[in-house]
Amino acid sequence: MKNWEAFRRTPRSPLVYEGIRLCREHGLGLVLAVGGGSVIDSAKAIALGVPYEGDVWELYLSKKQPQSNPLPVATVLTIPAAGSESSPNTVITNEETRRKLGYGSPNCAPYSALSIRNCSSRSRAARWPTASAT
């Protein structure tokens, strides 16, 4: 398990490439995303990239479906109503080109493993996302 403190609001390609490398190096068969939408989108991109023989960014550019199924993605949602936990879509930003693109595949919908609600931080969240998640 790798704990990345470097995730930002928008998923970025260097972390996706690092995740792909680690999954391949260790022969991992599942990507576990613990966090909100950016973490889950990054996990989906990693899951797409592990079995893909080319650069995962090519999928975002071409919108072609991969020949191999992506790794399964499980989520531990830590914020209310991120949306990515139930969506087959993912968005990442290519830091070299500064281009942000989305990609969708029916095989990218994650498994929701657990939803954690921290009541003490909920009061700081906007009412609409909190209400939508309950």
Residue frames relative to the residue before (quaternion, step in Angstrom):
aa qw qx qy qz dx dy dz
M 1.0000 0.0000 0.0000 0.0000 0.00 0.00 0.00
K 0.1566 -0.7780 0.6054 0.0601 3.54 -0.92 0.96
N 0.1871 -0.7699 0.6029 0.0935 3.56 -0.82 1.00
W 0.0894 -0.8121 0.5761 0.0221 3.55 -0.49 1.19
E 0.2417 -0.7625 0.5870 0.1247 3.52 -0.71 1.08
A 0.6106 0.6335 -0.3183 0.3529 3.57 1.26 -0.37
F 0.4324 0.6949 -0.4872 0.3045 3.63 1.17 0.02
R 0.1956 -0.7761 0.5941 0.0808 3.54 -1.02 0.88
R 0.7417 -0.3956 0.2862 0.4598 3.54 -1.30 -0.06
T 0.7616 0.2370 -0.1495 0.5844 3.57 1.04 -0.68
P 0.4597 -0.6789 0.4875 0.3000 3.61 -0.77 0.95
R 0.1617 -0.8087 0.5640 0.0422 3.56 -0.90 0.97
S 0.6346 -0.6117 0.3500 0.3172 3.51 -1.09 0.88
P 0.6316 0.5394 -0.3864 0.4011 3.70 0.81 -0.67
L 0.6646 0.4834 -0.3137 0.4757 3.61 0.98 -0.75
V 0.6062 0.5409 -0.3511 0.4656 3.57 1.09 -0.67
Y 0.6721 0.4916 -0.2977 0.4668 3.59 0.88 -0.92
E 0.6367 0.5147 -0.3266 0.4724 3.58 1.02 -0.75
G 0.6492 0.5172 -0.3090 0.4643 3.59 1.00 -0.81
I 0.6287 0.5216 -0.3283 0.4741 3.57 1.01 -0.83
R 0.6545 0.5207 -0.3115 0.4511 3.57 0.89 -0.94
L 0.6854 0.4898 -0.2905 0.4538 3.60 0.86 -0.94
C 0.6420 0.5204 -0.3261 0.4590 3.59 0.97 -0.81
R 0.6699 0.4843 -0.2994 0.4765 3.57 0.95 -0.87
E 0.6570 0.5392 -0.3056 0.4293 3.57 0.90 -0.97
H 0.7830 0.3235 -0.1578 0.5073 3.58 0.97 -0.86
G 0.4520 -0.7230 0.4311 0.2953 3.60 1.26 0.14
L 0.2472 0.8038 -0.5075 0.1878 3.58 1.04 0.72
G 0.2631 -0.7953 0.5344 0.1131 3.54 -1.08 0.78
L 0.7572 0.2277 -0.1514 0.5932 3.60 1.28 0.14
V 0.2175 -0.7380 0.6212 0.1488 3.55 -1.15 0.67
L 0.1563 -0.7841 0.5975 0.0611 3.58 -0.76 1.08
A 0.1363 -0.7888 0.5977 0.0436 3.56 -0.67 1.16
V 0.0468 -0.7769 0.6278 -0.0085 3.58 -0.73 1.10
G 0.6129 0.5228 -0.3831 0.4519 3.57 -0.29 1.23
G 0.6737 -0.4775 0.3822 0.4148 3.53 -1.18 -0.70
G 0.8562 -0.2189 0.1360 0.4477 3.52 -1.29 -0.45
S 0.6706 0.5000 -0.3143 0.4489 3.61 0.88 -0.86
V 0.6473 0.5093 -0.3128 0.4730 3.56 0.99 -0.82
I 0.6715 0.4914 -0.2982 0.4676 3.57 0.94 -0.88
D 0.6404 0.5093 -0.3287 0.4717 3.62 0.97 -0.78
S 0.6334 0.5146 -0.3290 0.4751 3.59 1.00 -0.77
A 0.6466 0.5239 -0.3175 0.4545 3.59 0.96 -0.86
K 0.6415 0.5144 -0.3234 0.4683 3.60 0.99 -0.80
A 0.6540 0.5044 -0.3141 0.4682 3.60 0.97 -0.84
I 0.6244 0.5189 -0.3294 0.4821 3.58 1.04 -0.78
A 0.6615 0.5178 -0.3012 0.4512 3.59 0.91 -0.95
L 0.6379 0.5115 -0.3157 0.4813 3.60 1.09 -0.71
G 0.7271 0.4993 -0.2373 0.4071 3.54 0.91 -0.99
V 0.5775 0.6229 -0.3883 0.3573 3.60 1.05 -0.65
P 0.7781 0.3152 -0.2231 0.4954 3.67 0.66 -0.87
Y 0.5601 0.6163 -0.3870 0.3958 3.60 1.23 -0.30
E 0.4072 -0.7544 0.4655 0.2201 3.57 -0.78 1.01
G 0.7039 0.4259 -0.2677 0.5015 3.60 1.16 -0.43
D 0.6991 -0.3816 0.3666 0.4809 3.52 -1.29 -0.53
V 0.4862 -0.6923 0.4466 0.2916 3.61 -0.66 1.06
W 0.5698 0.5964 -0.3834 0.4156 3.61 1.12 -0.55
E 0.5587 0.6058 -0.3823 0.4181 3.61 1.16 -0.56
L 0.6261 0.5335 -0.3381 0.4572 3.60 1.06 -0.71
Y 0.6528 0.5086 -0.3107 0.4675 3.58 0.98 -0.82
L 0.6708 0.4962 -0.2939 0.4663 3.59 1.03 -0.78
S 0.7699 0.3911 -0.1890 0.4674 3.58 0.85 -1.00
K 0.2700 -0.7771 0.5047 0.2617 3.58 1.18 -0.65
K 0.3980 0.7085 -0.4854 0.3225 3.60 1.23 0.35
Q 0.4624 -0.6474 0.5256 0.3014 3.54 -1.17 0.58
P 0.4872 -0.6745 0.4589 0.3115 3.61 -0.93 0.82
Q 0.5638 -0.6071 0.4482 0.3356 3.55 -1.22 0.56
S 0.7484 0.3083 -0.1722 0.5614 3.58 1.13 -0.71
N 0.5329 -0.6157 0.4692 0.3417 3.56 -1.11 0.62
P 0.4821 -0.6492 0.4929 0.3212 3.58 -1.03 0.71
L 0.6091 -0.5088 0.4366 0.4237 3.55 -1.28 0.26
P 0.5374 -0.5911 0.4677 0.3783 3.59 -1.13 0.46
V 0.2114 -0.7518 0.6142 0.1135 3.55 -1.19 0.69
A 0.1017 -0.7599 0.6401 0.0494 3.55 -0.90 0.99
T 0.1981 -0.8074 0.5485 0.0891 3.56 -1.05 0.71
V 0.1136 -0.6922 0.7043 0.1092 3.48 -1.33 0.57
L 0.1945 -0.8253 0.5261 0.0663 3.52 -0.14 1.35
T 0.1351 -0.8307 0.5386 0.0405 3.57 -0.68 1.08
I 0.7211 0.2971 -0.2460 0.5755 3.59 1.28 0.13
P 0.5411 -0.6380 0.4254 0.3453 3.60 -1.08 0.55
A 0.8958 0.0538 -0.0288 0.4403 3.51 -1.19 0.77
A 0.1217 0.7990 -0.5759 0.1232 3.60 0.74 0.98
G 0.3926 -0.7379 0.4597 0.3000 3.59 1.05 -0.72
S 0.6661 0.5215 -0.3078 0.4355 3.57 0.94 -0.84
E 0.5804 0.6115 -0.3709 0.3894 3.59 1.16 -0.48
S 0.7732 0.2971 -0.1772 0.5315 3.60 1.18 -0.38
S 0.6117 0.5750 -0.3265 0.4344 3.57 1.28 0.13
P 0.3954 -0.7051 0.5299 0.2564 3.59 -1.10 0.64
N 0.5871 0.5881 -0.3507 0.4319 3.59 1.29 0.19
T 0.0840 -0.7764 0.6237 0.0325 3.53 -1.27 0.51
V 0.1517 -0.7667 0.6191 0.0769 3.57 -1.18 0.62
I 0.0693 0.7731 -0.6302 0.0174 3.57 -1.03 0.79
T 0.3410 -0.7029 0.5842 0.2200 3.53 -1.31 0.38
N 0.3137 -0.7140 0.5974 0.1871 3.53 -0.90 0.99
E 0.3438 -0.7865 0.4749 0.1943 3.58 -0.39 1.19
E 0.6009 0.5631 -0.3703 0.4298 3.61 1.12 -0.51
T 0.7833 0.3099 -0.1520 0.5170 3.56 0.91 -0.95
R 0.3211 -0.7605 0.4828 0.2922 3.59 1.32 -0.36
R 0.4623 0.6667 -0.4413 0.3835 3.53 1.17 0.67
K 0.1922 -0.7754 0.5960 0.0818 3.56 -0.90 0.99
L 0.0462 0.8124 -0.5753 0.0827 3.56 -0.68 1.15
G 0.3305 -0.7210 0.5751 0.2006 3.49 -1.26 0.54
Y 0.0947 -0.7667 0.6330 0.0500 3.52 -1.30 0.40
G 0.0663 -0.8097 0.5821 0.0337 3.54 -1.04 0.72
S 0.0759 0.7656 -0.6354 0.0659 3.52 -1.09 0.78
P 0.5196 -0.6504 0.4426 0.3333 3.61 -0.85 0.85
N 0.6644 0.5114 -0.2991 0.4557 3.58 1.17 -0.54
C 0.6056 0.5845 -0.3526 0.4090 3.62 1.24 -0.01
A 0.4601 0.6775 -0.4689 0.3308 3.60 1.19 -0.10
P 0.3458 -0.7765 0.4890 0.1960 3.60 -0.63 1.09
Y 0.4607 -0.6033 0.5625 0.3276 3.50 -1.40 0.21
S 0.3004 -0.7349 0.5711 0.2085 3.58 -0.81 0.91
A 0.2300 -0.8066 0.5354 0.0990 3.53 -0.44 1.25
L 0.7908 -0.1228 0.1663 0.5762 3.54 0.87 -0.95
S 0.1539 -0.7594 0.6225 0.1101 3.55 -1.09 0.67
I 0.1473 -0.7956 0.5851 0.0545 3.56 -0.64 1.13
R 0.0840 -0.7837 0.6142 0.0382 3.53 -0.84 0.98
N 0.1624 -0.7712 0.6118 0.0681 3.52 -0.74 1.11
C 0.3232 -0.7948 0.4823 0.1765 3.57 -0.20 1.27
S 0.6306 0.5468 -0.3533 0.4224 3.58 1.02 -0.63
S 0.7213 0.3990 -0.2648 0.5004 3.62 1.03 -0.59
R 0.5095 0.6654 -0.4210 0.3469 3.59 1.20 -0.32
S 0.6145 0.5691 -0.3625 0.4089 3.60 1.00 -0.67
R 0.6605 0.4917 -0.3055 0.4783 3.60 1.20 -0.46
A 0.6004 0.5759 -0.3560 0.4256 3.56 1.22 -0.37
A 0.6012 -0.5436 0.4356 0.3916 3.54 -1.21 0.44
R 0.5731 -0.6314 0.3985 0.3378 3.58 -1.02 0.73
W 0.6471 0.5516 -0.3371 0.4040 3.62 0.90 -0.84
P 0.6968 0.4414 -0.3138 0.4702 3.69 0.71 -0.86
T 0.6321 0.5290 -0.3365 0.4553 3.56 1.03 -0.74
A 0.6752 0.4877 -0.2942 0.4686 3.57 0.91 -0.90
S 0.6460 0.5344 -0.3164 0.4438 3.58 1.04 -0.76
A 0.6868 0.4981 -0.2752 0.4523 3.58 1.10 -0.67
T 0.6938 0.4832 -0.2884 0.4494 3.59 1.13 -0.39
